[in-house]
């Protein structure tokens, strides 16, 4: 009885049960001077107050909390961060023994956890994520200790603690969702955090199983039915949902993004390559500027300062307590900058757009450099609880200066931790809280109407646990009364979880005035029908269409409802569903997600989609239409049906002489990209899969014959690109076109577009034979674009003869032409050595090699090239002490920003942007450095391998056919990864073509930059970086 009594007393904490308002209650609570100062250091939005809920010694190192149905509060403590794996993690229970609405005791509910990352109430206990396991913990005898400990899932990577499985949430659709991303490849702490995980599985079940570490994507599961799925997105630490179940994610500098297309839709068409299944939401961009107020901030060497860099704990506030103007608000914790950032969310087509809630200030910020918000919780009282890890250093030593990684400061604050409660000013007390487990079904169903997500979610979960059929009519009544959209969707999904599927109820929901209700009703129809089909039940498509009333829904005013209808109808490929698909494509053609949804269901009908697009979408060009033509053609090209590919080429080239050929060019480019993935050229330049001259022979002749009559250069280039992949027809067919190309090349009056196509054709024929004619075009009198095209043509020649020409004429080339010439040198191993020899002999100055090309040379996969490149380009590479000594006094005076811009454009812009501008988006945005100390910025630039920025590891992909592709992994989906190379070009690689994936242990930016930039120039560069604003 003592346990139940203290639990009930603690319920008063949750309900703020007092005749006084909150601020009066807090004022009477004695706090230590340290804690009083912590509260005084906050600046919070003017409509709100903040109070201390719990602090040390009750808790320490808190990273997550949960309140169960009986009001018991659990707090997860991660003491081991950043390096300790000996099992110091705990789950504590907080108790209020004196009824003052604040906990005054804590007890250890569970210990010996490694690096626990999240908690969720479930059944009579809690689910805790502690990689590699997902645990179920329960106190079965009332002593506040977990005596039941069961592994629900296992196999997740125990990687760097910032990148592990975390934050389980019970979703609206009755699945348990867990945030998760790829394990990282540590450079420094390989032994501690080099684990890459295994297959994911239920320990007591052989099936189902997910791939190793779930391919680094979010995971959802149902413990009772042993359902287990990967999702299409990934999230670093934290995840959230809006009231209608849209999944919102976060990751470091990318503080808000939405998983738009679900993995179950992508899986039904394995040939569809979607580079990224998520949509970035902020209108103020990723790595956006933020406004800390910290005094004496603790920023480490490799920390981005002044912009979002450590976003975590994303929470869509659904507590029902905040004023109306704060509806649809999300919060992210930014521990590095000691603040909480807020955004207001609005619908934007199939996704959302996020805008700053406050201009040039934050929702909550502290002057205290040790304030480390990492997570949030919306409790039964509707307040927002802010979980403060409270550490001196929150960065991981993997990305810190070496001395800090070994510093005693690393664990300063591990005996501390706070949880704050944020609520509107003048908040009065709320009704008395009752343990939900004591409520009957009627009262639980009534709680689905609550404005607070805690009550709705908990009541739904309890109703599913009970499985009482008596609740069914009550749930139906909720739907029919339609007092709020939130209550209706929870009632619908509770019925789904109880396996109640009634046509009448769904028809009510499908006609609801709220788009979120209609969208969820469509999902439930999809779920239920898939269940029936799996069970072998006979379900006619006519029944589905009648139930969905697709003639009405296809004209729904909400883009999200139309999109969900399109996704769901993709499981029924018949004439009626295809007709609706086509209508929705036309209606929402500018939305790429609509393309993906339609094409995910198009397997076997791609030609029909193309025909429809030609008939209905070619009259006026648009970006969305061109993208659709490219996507459909690419999808056909990835298939195994060569007859369909031939058919597509013929359809594209039916009328090449028309002015309105934009869609033909887009189609050929899309086809070229996917055929290039499938058919790589061999070392002798011949296409290995088209060595049989009969393959596409008619199409080759058709393409070549149309090259001379096209009216647009874009279409001509697209024809040449495709011919380069599939090969040329026989010599007799080609000869007349060669003669014509040579004539155009010698015609001074020929327009630039015709000359470009002529050069391109000669390069495809026998570039060695026509080398002298092509070389003659590379002169100052020729337009720069023609010179560049000619240089690209020369790269297709064999041997090193062309290299001699380049060295001889080097001084006569303009900078842009020199850049193309370097590409000619780097075409193969033999030419690369020719370049390095020319650099060594000073026939070409090392300053002519752009920095990203120096990266390519000094990190080359060929050991002999890499060794020679480092010898030539960084022969006098300095050590860290020498670099520090050389530059430490460079920043005594303000630098010249004008000269700094010139240096930036020369050395940095090839790989970096600054605040999203001025350069290529390959490496980290240098705008994130602007608030660091000048020497810190310089050392980051000069010692890049001191630590490799998270997300910018340089990867090598070995394909099944032996080809190797290099770059940064920019996105991952269920079916593919996307590599971005050092020129910014992205390559989508199907997962089933990957034989090996490995990361380099050195930065893509090599050392030795100190040989190219003196201290004064470095001061100018740093001054420019710190001063630049958009």
N, C-alpha and C positions, 0 to 999 in steps of 0.2 A: 504493500500500500504506500510506503514511503516513496517508492519510485513514481507511482502514478500521481502522488500529491505534488512532488517537486516538478514533475512534468507539467501539471496543470498550472502551477505558479509561473512556470516559464512561458506558458501561453500568453500571460499578461504582457510579457515583453513584446510579443509579436503584435498584439492588438492595441498597444499604446493605451491600455485600459486605465484611465485616470480622469478625474474631474478637471484637471489642469491641462493647458495646452502644452505642446512639446517643449517649447523653449523654457517655460517655467519649470517643468520637470527636470530638464537637464541642468538648470541653474542650481538646483538643490543637491545635485549629485557631486560629491567631492572628487576632484581630479588632481593628480600630481601636477606640479609646475610644468613638467615636460609635456604632459598631455594638454594642459591648458594652452601652452605655446603652440602646439601642433594645430589646435583649432583656430587660434588667433592668426596663424600663418596662411589660412585659406582666403581666397577670393572666390566667391560663388555668384552665379547669376542672381540678379536682384530679386526675383520672385521666390527664392528658395532659402532654406536654412540647412545647416549641416550640424550633426551632433555625433559624439562618439558612442558607439554601441558596445564595442568590446576591444580590449587591448591587452598587452602583456601585463602581468604574467599569465593571464588566462589562455592566451593564444600566442603563437610565434610563427612567423613565415607562412601566413595564410595565403592560399591561392584559389580556393573555391569554397562555397558554402551551400547548404541545402536545408530546407525546413520540411519535415515530413508531415503526413496527414494528421499526426497527433501534436504537432507543434514542436517536436524535438528539433533542435538546431545542431547541425553537424558542420564542422569546419575542417577542411583538408589542409594539412601542414606539409610543405615540402622543405625539409631542413637541408637536404643534401645538395641543393643547387649551389654552385654550378658543377662540382666534380665528385661529390661523395655518393657512393653507391652501396653503402654498407647496410642499408635498411633502416634509416632514421625517420622515414616518413610516417605520418600519423593521421588518423581521423579523430578529432575531439568532439565531445558533446558539451554544449554550453547550458548551464542551469541557473535559474533565478530562484534563490531560496528565500528572499525577503520581500518579494512582491513589489519591488520598486521599478519594475519594467526593464531592468538591465541585468544581464547575467553576472553572477558573482562567484560562480564555481565552474570549473571545467573538469571533465574526466576523459581519460583516453579510451575511446571506443574501440580503436584498432591501431596496431603499431606494426613495426617490422616491414613497412612498405618501402620501396626503393626510391622512386621519384614520382609520387602520385600526382595526378594532373586534373582530376575532376570527380564529381559526385552527383548522384541522382537518386531520389527516393524510388524504391521499387518493392512491391509486395510488403513484407514486414521488416524490410531492412533497407539497404542502400547498395547501389552499384558504384564501384570506384574504379577509375582507370589508372592503372599502374603498369605501364609497358614492361614486359611483353604481354601482360595479362589484363583482362577485364574481370574484376572480382564482384561477387555478391557477398555482402557481409550482413549478418543478422544477430541481434541479441534475442535469444529464445527464452531466457529465464529472468529477465527484468533487472539485471545487475549493471546495466549500461555498458556492458562489454560484448563485443562481437564474439560469439562462441560458434557460429556457423560461418565458415569461410569456404567459398566455392568458386572455382574458376569457371566463368561463363564462356569466355573466348580467349584465345591465345595466339601467339605468332607475330605480334606487332614488334617492329624494330625498337630496341632501346637505344636510340640515337642521342644526339645532343638534346639536352632537356628542353630547349626552345622549340624542338621540332617533333615532339612525340604525340601520340594519341592523347586526346583530352576532351573534357567538357561534354559528357553525355547529356542529352536532352530527350525527354519524351515528346515525340512529335504529334502534331494534330492528327496525323494519319495512323497513329498507334504503333509506329516504329520507334525504336530508340536510335537516335542519331549521335554519331561521334565525330568530332573534328579530327582531321588527320592529314598529314602530308608526307612527302618523300623523306626518307632518312637522308641526312647530309653525309658528305664524304669528308671526315675530319682530316686536317693536316697535322695538327699538333697532338690532339687527344684521340689517336686512333685506337689505342688499347681500351680506353674507357668507353668510347662512343662510336666504335666502328661497326657495331651490330647493324645488319641490314634486314633482320627479320626473316620469317619463314612464311609458308602458307598460313592463312588465317582460318581457324576452324574451331568448332565446339569440341572440347576434349573428349566428350563421351559419344561423339558422333563422327563417323568417317566422312560423311557428306552433310552439307555442302562445304566446299573449300574455296577460298579466294586466292588469287596469285600472291606471290611473295610480297609481304607488307602491303597488300591490296593495291599494288602499283602506285602507292603514294597518294591515294585518294580517300575522301571521306567514306565512312562505312555506316551502314544501318543494319539493325538486326532485331529479331523477336525471340527472346529466350524461351518462351513457352512452346513455340511451333518450330524452332530451329530454322528460321528463315534468316538469310544472310546475304547482303548485297553490297557491292561497291557503288558509289555515286560517281557523277561525272566531274565534280569539282573537288578542290582541296582547300583546307584552311589551316592556318598555323596554330594559334591558340585562341580558341573561342569560335562560336557560331551562334546564330540567332534566327528566329522566324518572325514574320509579321503575323497578324491575326488570322491570315488565310493560308499560312503554311509555306510562303515563299522563303527560300533558304538563302540567308545572307551570311557572308564569310568575310574573313579578314586575314591579312598577312603583312606584318612589318610596315613598309611604306605604302602598301596597297590597302587602305584602311576600310574600304567598303566595296564588295563586289557580290553579284547575285548569280547563283547557279540557274541558268535559264533553261537549258535543255537537259532532261534527265537521261541517265545512263541507259535506262530500259528502252528508250527510243533509239539511241545511237546503236545499241546492240543488234537491233533487227536488220540493220544494213551494214555489215562489217566493211564494205568497200567505201563507205562514206567517211572521209577524213575531215574531222572537225578539229581545228588546231586548239581551240579554247572553248569550253562549254560555259564560261562565265562572262558576265558583263560588268565592267567597271562602272560605278555609280556616281562618284563625286563630280560635280560641275567645276570644282576647283582643283581637280587633277589628283594623281597619285603623288606621294611625297610632298603633299601640300604644306604651305607655310603655316606654322602655329605660333602661339603667343604665350610662352612661359613667363613666369614672374620669379623664377628661382634665384635665390641669392647664393653666390658661390657654388655654382652647379658642379656636379661630379661627372664630367664627360670624359670618357676614355679616348685614346688616340684614334680609334677607328669608328667612332660614333658620329653619325650624321646629326648635325645640330641645327635647330631652327625649323625643321620640317618633321612631319610624321615619319618616324623611323622604327617604332617599336609597337605598332598598333596591336592590341589584344583585347580579349574579353568583350567583343562586340555584343551589344544588347539593344534590341528594339524594345523601347519601353512600352509595356502593355499593362501597367499597374492600375490604371484608372483613377489615380489620385492627383496627378498633375493637371494644371489648368488646360483648357481646350486648345489653346494656341501651341501647346507642347505635344499635341497628338502627332503620331507618326514621327517620333524623334528617335534617333539611334545615338548610342554612346559608345565611344571606344576609349580604352585606357591607353595612355601614352607614358609608360613609366620612366623612360629616359628623360623626358622633359617635365615630369612631376605634374601632370595635368590630365584632365578629362575633356575630350573634344566631343562636340555634339553636332549632329546634322539633322535637318528636316527633310523627310523623304516624300517625293511625289511620284505618281505613276508616270511612266514614259514608255508607251507602247507595250511591248512584251516584258519590259523590265522597269527600272526605276531610275530616277535622278535624285541626287543628294546635294543639298545646298547648305552652306554654313548656317548654323542657328544664330551665331553672333559674329559680328564683323570686328575683326582685329582684337578679339579676346576669346577666352574659352569659357565653357560652362563652369568648370572648377579648376583652379590652379593653386599651387602652394609655393610659398617662398622656401620651404624646407627641401633641400636637395635629397633627403632620404625618403621623401614621400614617393612610394612606388605603386601606384594603382595598377592592378593586373587583371581584375575581374569585377563583375557586378552580380547582384542578385535582386530580383523583385520578389519581395516577401508578401505574406498575407495582409500586411498593413498597407500595401501599395507603395511604400517608400522604395527608393533606390539605394541599395546597400553597396558601398564602395569598399572593395577589398584591397588593403594596402600591405604589400609585402615588406615594406619598410626596411630597406637595405641601403648601405652606403654605395655599393656597386651592384648594378643589376645586369650589366653586360656580361656575356660569357667570355672567359679567357681565350677561347678559340679565336675571337676577333678583337683581342686587346693587345696593347703593347706588351712585349715579353716580360718586362719588369713588373707590370701590374698583375700579370697572370700568376706570378709567384709571391704577390704581396700578401701581408697579413690582413690587409683591408678587405680581402675577397669575401670573408664571412662576417664582416662587421654588420651587426643588426640581426643576426640569426636568432637572437633571444627576444626579438621584438616583432610586433605586427599589430595592425589595427583594422577594425571594420567600422566604417562610418555609415551613418544613415542620413539620406538626403530627402527632404520633403518640402512641400510648399509652405510659405510663411502662414502663420496663424492656423495651422492644421489643428483641428479639434480631435477629440477621441473618437474611436470607431466602436461599433457594437462589440459586445463580448464574443470572444472566439470560443467555439466549441470544437473539440477533437472530431475531425471528419469521419474517423472510423466508427464513431458512435451514432452517426446520423443514419436515418433510414434512406431507402432509395429515393423517395419523393423529395427529401431535402437535398440529397446529392444532385438530383436532376435540376432542382431550382438553382443550385450553385452554378450551373452552366450559363446562367444569365448574368453572373457577376461581371462587373467591369474589369476585374482583376484576373489576369491570366493564371495566377497561382491557383485560385479557386477552380477555375474552369478546367485547367489541366489536371489537377489533383482529383477532382470529382470524376472526370472522365476515366482516369486510370483506375480509381476504386470501383466504379461501376463495371468496368471490364473484368476486374479481379473477381467480383461477386458473381457475375454471369447470371443475374436474376432476371427471368423473363418478365417479372412484374414491372420492371423499369421500362419495358418497350413501349406500352401505351403512353407513358409519361413523356418519353422522348419524342414520340410522334406529335404529341400535343405542343411541345416546345417549337417544333418545326412549323406547325400550322398557325400558332399564335404569332410567330415571327416578331417577337418583341425587340430582338437585336440580331444583326447578322452574325455576330460572334456566337451567340447561343445556338443559332441554327446550324452553323458548321460543326460545332462540337457535338451537337445531338446527332447530326448525320454520321459523323465518324464513329461515335459511340455505337450506333446501330450497326455500322459496318463491322466494328470489332466484335459485336455480339452475333455476327453472322445473320443479321436481319436485313433482307433485301426486299423492299416493297415498292412496286411500281408507282403507286399513288403518291407516296412520300417523295420519291425522287422527282416526279413531275412537278410537285409543289416547289421543290428546291430549284429545279431548272427554270422555273418562271419567276423566281424571287427577284425583287428589284435591285438587289445588291449583286454586283458582278463577282465578288469573291465567293458568294454562296453558289452562284451558277457554275463557276469554275471548279469548285470542289465537288459539286454534284456530278459533273462530267467525269472527274477522276474516279469517283466512287463507282459509277457505271462501268468504267474501264476495269477497275480492280475486281468487281464482282463477276463480270463476264469472263475475265481471264481465269478466275477461280473455277467457274463452271466448265470452261473449256478444258482446263487441266484435269478436272474430275471426270471428263468424258460426257458431260451433260450436253444435250442437243440444244444449241442456241442459234436461232436463225438471224441472219443479218437484217432481215426486214424488221424483226422484233427490236433489234438494237436501234435502228434508225427511227422507228416509231417512238421508242422510249426517249431517245435523245431529241426528237423533234428537230432534226438537222436542218430542215428548210427554214426554220425560225432561227436557230442558233447560228447558222452561217452568216446571218446578217446582224448578229449581236453588236451593240454599240461599243462593247469593250474589246480592245485588242487582245487582252489576256484571255478572255473567254473564247474568242475565235481561235487563238493560238492553241489553247488546250483542246478544243474540238479537233483541230487539225492533227495534233499529236495522237489523240485517242483513235481517230478514224484510221490512222496508219496501220492499225492491226487488222483492218478489214479492206483488203485490196480488191474491190469489185467496182463495177461501173458507177454506181451511185457515189461511193466514197471518193473515187477518183474525180468525179465531176465537182464535188464539193471542194476537194483539194485544189483543183485548178481555179475555182472561183475565189478561194481564199488567197491563193498566190497573187492573183491580179489585184485584189483589194489591198493587200499588205506587201506589195512587191518590194518596197524600200526597206523592209525589215529583214535582215539576214537570218534571224532566228526562224522566221516563217519558211525561208528557203530550206534550212536544215531539217525542220520538222517535216516538210513535204518530201524531201529527198530521203529521209530516214525510212520512209515507207515506199520508196520508188523502186526497190530492187526488182528487176525484171520488166519494169515499165518506163525505164529512163528515156527511151526513144519517143514514147508517147508524150512524156513531159516536154521534151525538146520540141516536138511538132506543135504542141499547144502553145509554147512560148513564141515560136516563129509566127504563128498565126495571129496571136493576140498582143504581143509585146514589142514588136519591131518598128512600130510607126514613129515613136519618139524615144530618143535615147535617155537613159538615166543611169545613175550609178548602181541602183538596185537591180535594174534589168540586166545590165552588163554582168553583174556578179552572178545572177542566176544562170545566164548562158554559160559562163565559165564553169560554174559548179556542176551543172548538168553534164556538160561535155567531159569534165574531169572524171565524173562518176562513171560515165560510159567507158572512158579510157582505162579505168582501173579494173574493169571487168575482164573476163576471159573470152568473151565472144568477139572474135575478130570480124565476123560478118557485121555485127552491130557497129563496130568502129568504122568499118568501110562505109557502111550506110550513113553514118554520121558525117564523115568527110564529104560525101557526095551531096548531102543535104546542105551543108554549109556553103559549098562552092557552086550552088545552082545559079546564082546571079552575082558574080564577083565584081562586075563593072558598075554596080549601083553606087551612088554617093553615100547612101545610108548604110554603110557596111560595118558600123560599129559592133553590131551583134555577132557578125561573122568573125571579126578579129578577136573578140572576147571568147568566142567558142573555140577557135583554134588555139588560143593561148592556154585555155583551161585543159584542152586535150593534150597539148604539148607537155604540160607540166606532169601530168600523170603517166603519159607514155615514157617520159624521161625517167621517172621513178622505176618503171618496170624494165626498161631496156637501156642499160648502161653501155657506153662504148668501150671497146677493148683498147689495149695499148696501141694497136696499129691504126686506130681511128675508125675501124669498121664497127657497125652496130651488131652486137653479138646475136640479137634476136631477129634481125632482119637480113641475115646473110643470104637467106633464100630470096632470090630476086622476084619470085612470084607473089610474095607477101605485099599487099597494098600496091601492086604494080600499076593498076589502072588509076588508083588514087594519086600516086606519085605524078603520073603524066597529067592528070587533071589539075593538080596543084601548080605544076610547073607552067602549063599552058596558060593558066589564069594569072600568073605573076605579071605578065606583060600587059594585062588589060585592067588591072585594079585601079581604082580612082583614089584610094587612100593609102598613104604610106604605112599606116598601122596594120592594115590587112596584108600588105606585101611583106612586112616584117614577120607577121604571124605565120604566113605561108613558108617563109624561109626557116623559121624556127622549127616548124613541124617537119620540113624536108630534112633538116639536119638530123632529126631523130630517126625518121623512118627510112632515110636514104633517098638517093636520086634514081630516076629511071635509067634505062640503058644509054650508052654514049651517043648513039645515032639520034635519039630523041633530044639529048641535051645540046648537041653541037650548035643548032641555030640560035639557041638562047645565049650560048656563050658568045657568039659573034655579036649579037645585039648588045650584050652587056659591055663588051670591049668598046663598041662604038659609042655607047652612052658615056663611058669613062673618058673617052677622048673628045667628047663634045663639050666645048666650053660653055655652050648655051643651055645644056641640060639642067633641069632643076635639081635641087638638092635631094629631094625625095627619090627621084629616078637614079641618081648616082649612088645613093645609099643602098638601094636594092641591087644595083649592078655589082657593087663591091661584095655585098652579101652572097650573091649567087656565085661569083668567081671563087669566093672563099670556100664554098661548098664543093665546087668542082675539083679543081687541082690547084690549090693555092700556091704550091711551089712553082708551078708552070707560069703563073701570072703574078709572081712576086714583084717583078720590076714595075709592072703597070700599077700595082697597088701602092708600091713605095713612092711612086711619083706623085701620088695624091697628097702625101704627107709633106706639105710645104705651107709656109705662112700665107700664101694666097688662097688656100682652100679654107672653106668654113671649118670651124673647130669641130663641129659634130661629124663632118665627113672625115677629118683626120683621125678622130677617135674610132670611127667605124672601120677605117682602113687598118688602124693598129690592131683592132680586134680580129680583123681578117688575117693579119700576119701571124697572130697567135696560133692559127690553125695549121701553119706549115710544120713540116717535120724537121728534126735536126736543130743545129745551132747556127745555121747560115744567117738567119734573121737577127741573131744576137750581135753578130759583127756589124751589121747595118745599124743597129740601135746604138752601139757604143760609138761608132764613127759619127753619127748624126746627133748625138745626145745634146750638144750645146745648142742646136738649132730648134729643139723641141720646146714648146710652151709648157707651163706647169701641168695643165690638164692632159696634154699628150704624153708627158713624162709618166704620169700616173698610169696611163694605159700601157705604156712601154714596160713598166715594172711588172704588170700582169703578164705580159708576153714572156718575160724572163722567168716568172714563177709558174709557168705552165707545167713544167716537169722537172725532174731531178737534175738532168744534164744542163738545162738552161739556168737553173737556180745556181749551180756551181759557177757557171759562166758569169753570172751577175756578181757573186761574191768575189770572184777573181778580179773583176773590173773594179769593184769597190776597194779591194786590197791594193790594187795598182793605182788607185786614185784616178782611174779613167772616168769614173762616175763618183761624185762626192757622196759621202754617207748621209749628208744632210738632205739629199734628194729622196731618200727612202722615208716615206711617211711613217709615222709612228706605228700605225696598225700593221704596216708591212714589216716593220722591224719585229713586231710581236710574232707575226707569222713565221719569220725566219728563225728567231731565237727560241721559239717553242715548237719548231718543226718536229714532226713525228720521226723523220729520218735523223738518226743520231749524228751522222757525219755532217749533215747540213747544219743541224743545231749547234754542233761544236764549232764549226768554222764561222757561222754567223755570229756567235757570241765572241769569238776571237776578233773578228773584224769590227763588229758594231759596238762591243763593250769591252775592248781589250784592257782597259785600265779601270775596270769596275772597282769602285771604292767600297770599303766596308762601312758598317753603320757608324762607327765612331768617327771616321774621317768625314763622312757626309754631314753628321751633326756639327762637327767643328767648322766645316766649310760654310754652312748656311746659317748657323745660329745667330749671327749678327746682321743678317741680311734684311731684317725687318724693323730696324730701329727707326727708319723714316718711311713715310707713306710712299707706295709705289706709283708708277705711271700706269693708269688704267687703260689709256689708249694703246700703249705698247703691249699691255697685258692681253688685250683683245687680239692683237696680231699674233702673239705667242700661242694663245688659246686656239686660234684658227689653224695655226701651223702644226701644233703637236697634239691637241686634245680633241678637236672637233671630229676627227676621224672615228672616234669610238665613244665620245661622251656628248651629252647635252648639258645645258645649264638651265635649270628651271623649265625643262621641257622644250628649250629652244636652242638654236645655234649648234647644230651638229647631228651626229647619228646616235640613235638610242641603242647602244650596245652595252657599254659599261655603266656603272652607277652614275646617277645624275650629280654633277659637281656642284649644283646649287645647294645640295644637302650639306656642303662643307662650310657654307658662308659664315656660320657663327662660331667656328672653331678658332683657336689661336693660330696665327700665321705659320709658326714653326710646325704645328701639328699638321696643317694642310700640306706643307712642303714635304714632311716626312712621309705622309700618306702617298704622295706622288712619287717620291724618290725610292721608297722601299715598298713597292706594291705587294711583294710576296710575304711581307711581314704577317699578313693575314689576307685570305681571300674573302671578299665580301659575300655574305650569304646570297645565294641565287645567281652568282656570277662565276661559278666554277666552269672551267673549260673542259668540255666532254669530247670523247672520241667514240663514235658509233661504228661498229663493224657490222656490216650487213651480211645476210646469209650468202650473198653472192661474192663476198670478199671486199666489196667497196668500203671505203672509210670516209666518214663525214665528220667534220669538226665544228664545234660551236658551243654556245651557251644554250641550255634548255630554257626556251622562253615560255612554252606552255606544254601541258600534258593532258590527254584525254583518254577515254577508254580504249581507243583504237590506234592512237598515234602519239608521238612526241614531235615537237617542233624545235629544231636547232637554228639558232641565229649565228651566222658566221661573222667574221671580223669586218666584212664589208656591209653588214646589216641585212644581208640576204637571208631569208628564212626558208628552211627546207622541212617539209612535213614527211616524217618517216613512219610508215605503218609498223606497229609493234611486232607483227608476225614476221617482219623482215629483219629484225634486229637479232644478231647472233651474240653481240657483246656490247656492253655499255660501261665505259670507264672514265673517271675524272682525272685530270692532270693535278699534280700536287704543287704546281707553280701557278702564279697569277698569269692571266692572259697579257698583262702589261709587264714586260720584263724589266729587270733592273738595268742600270746603266744610263738612265736619263740625265744624270748629273754631268755626263760628257757632252750633252747637247744644250744645256741651259746653265748660265752663270748665275751667281747669287742675285745680281740686280734684276735680271730678267725673271727670276723666280719671284722676287718681291713684286714685280709688276704683274705677273700672272696671278699671284695670290690676291693682290689688291683688286684686280678685275673680278675674280671669283667672289670675293666678299662684298663687292659693291653692286654687282649686277642685279637688276630687277627687271621683270618683264615689262 
